């Protein structure tokens, strides 16, 4: 209780504004006006009537991001759960997995076999490629479609630019964490010309077994290796036409699921390998007329391929599973200027998934092989088509955001076990928000937004062991729905940026696993049904302050409360109260800083939490973690030094299956050409 009060007090003190003599324009380096792009129209963060968190590239470097999920570990309204060292599943205001949408450069990462609960797919995005992350909380479904029940994480890759004077550039990033917990290197090269620009890079990483704090020690097996490649190009086609293309690929050859070894008596349980690729082209044209602003088109192809090997101690049976999701997407959008204060977006997108799934059992004793049905029906297809229309109105001190989206889905499954399934769910949703500048720099806002999640192949066709249970399919499912309401305040000037909000997300027709009386291979059998109704409510507070030209202080606090009305118990996996503080001091081109993170214990548990071996009936203990960081800039290179968890605290986030890093040192060096 004392720690919680301390967090609130410190965050409150950040509102203190020094006299003008203590501050000068150098502070704008940290508190510059932030422009939001993921809302389909460029707008400043203080004007939008929604809660949005922005992470810039400089902040990704500051917070010691080993992986992309870890870069967002303790942001307001966000928690990262890790079942293994190679995982990292984002919780947006209490929901994760296929109930939280991830978008890369405007293209959906989520596919039709994203499962309920934590997954590892965000860890398949290389953090060095990320220019900025925008997290839309309590909104996003109208802009991007299904799965955005409580928000969207929009990831923008490194931006390219043109140059009147052609030039080459190069960079070499290298990182090392002591006790062999990380060795990584990433060279990149780029070219800027008047009509085109390109960038290419490759990454090679070795992550050793994770060493936890206190007496936890080495958590083995948890280490893994990773390679990645990236290419991006931009072409000026003339007359306002711009063409962008990109290709990203990342491979992890062997990622052990650590908690399976510890809690479920596995001799082998690993992704061997897991691979993700994304390729796309985007064509756009800027108009000079007063009515038409811009037209855009995109075409994309994605693939996520995961093979798993499973064997329990004392068993002669080695099981190999492989699931492949191939996704093709196309879309277009037209931006109009109705007037100087009224803009619109009208667009469509189409996505089509092809799912291949296989399972083989091999006897280690005699080498015999038996082919079985995969976790999902092999050859299943999942298609979606949607139309959306958005309005952006700014009149004097008032800004209004409104829009609607219609989505129609089609699942086609032909399965020897399940028979033929052909369903077509649909959803029509809306959003409406308004922001008013009450006083200079002080904005009050309110919004109401619908979200939905259409049942996917994971819901309709899962058959087999998932985590700690056995699932059987139910293909008579309907979309899940959410209704997000929020009111808040934003205060933005050159010295202080602050936001405070309270919100409630109503949830209905939730697809919930129901435990049956059956058991298969010692596992309880579950089936999914649209029976649950509940809500999540909470508050968020975040403040960034520049007391003077040298000092930057940031703090945030998040509280969530989730309840299942149907079951009259807490919703599953709701994160506890968290508080984060960062202070950085800049001298010349150098920087030193300290970060502090606090999380309350989470003892308020659903029955599903108590049954989850990663949580258990005793819940998750709270923790306090202190780390330090520094940056030193030289002519041709930059060096970062991180002192991780200097208190050597034993901790893990709620629902995680592995403890976080103990006391350690990470060094990072970037060379520029």
Secondary structure, 3 states (H helix, E strand, C coil): CHHHHHHHHHHHHCCCCCCHHHCCHHHHHCCCCCEECCCCCCEECCCCCCEEEEEEHHHHHHCCCCCCHHHHCCCCCEEEECCCCCCCEEEECCECHHHCEEEECCEECCCCCCCCCCCCHHHHCCHHHEEEEEEEECCCHHHHCCCCCCEEEEEEECCCCCCCCCEEEEEEEEEEECCCCEEEEEEEEEEECCCEEEEEEEEEEEECCEEECCCCEEECCCCEEEEEEEEEEEEEEECCEEEEEEEEEEEECCEECHHHHHHCCEEEEEEEEEEEEEEEEEEEEECCCCCEEEEEEEEEEEEEEEEEEEEECCCCEEEEEEEEEEEEEEEEEEEEEEECCEEEEEEEEEEEEEEEEEEEEEECCCCCEEEEECCCCCCEEEEEEEEEEEEEEEECCEEEEEEEEEEEEEEEEEECCCEEEEECCEEEEEEEEEEEEEECCEEEEEEEEEEEECCCHHHHHCCEEECCEEEECCCCCCCEEEEEEEEEEEEECCCEEEEEEEEEEEEEEEEEEEEEEEEECCEEEEEEEEEEEEEEEEEEEEEEECCCCCEEEEEEEEEEEEEECCCCEECCCCCCCEEEEEEEEEECCEEEEEEEEEECCECCCCHHHHHCCCCCCCCECCEEEEEEEEEEECCCEEEEEEEECCCCCCCCCCCCCCCCECCEEEEEEEEEC
